[in-house]
Amino acid sequence: MYVVVQHQIKDQQTAFSRGEKLIKNEGAPDGVRGLQFYPGTDGSAVTCLWEANSVKEIQEYVDSTLGDSSQNTCYEVDSEQAFAERPLGLPASPTIAA
């Protein structure tokens, strides 16, 4: 399944420092993989797309990694209604490019 996470950043320095673990999938549960990362230009919000077995495992993973530096809202994507194209000018994930 695909899961979207919307992060409302409370402490930018801490959230982005801790978020490096999420970007690298460090400590991620089996079957969990970050696919897309969209930070806002002012650093106050980030939206991510994940592949996972459940919303709960993503919620627990991001909450335990980011702690109180971010408020995280997770929900399952309705894959029958969703669509996507890779936006021009965005690089591939560093974890995929290797």
Secondary structure, DSSP 8 states (H G I E B T S, - for coil): -EEEEEEEES-HHHHHHHHHHHHTTTT--TT-EEEEEEE-TTSSEEEEEEE-S-HHHHHHHHHHHHGGGEEEEEEE--TTT------TT----HHHH-
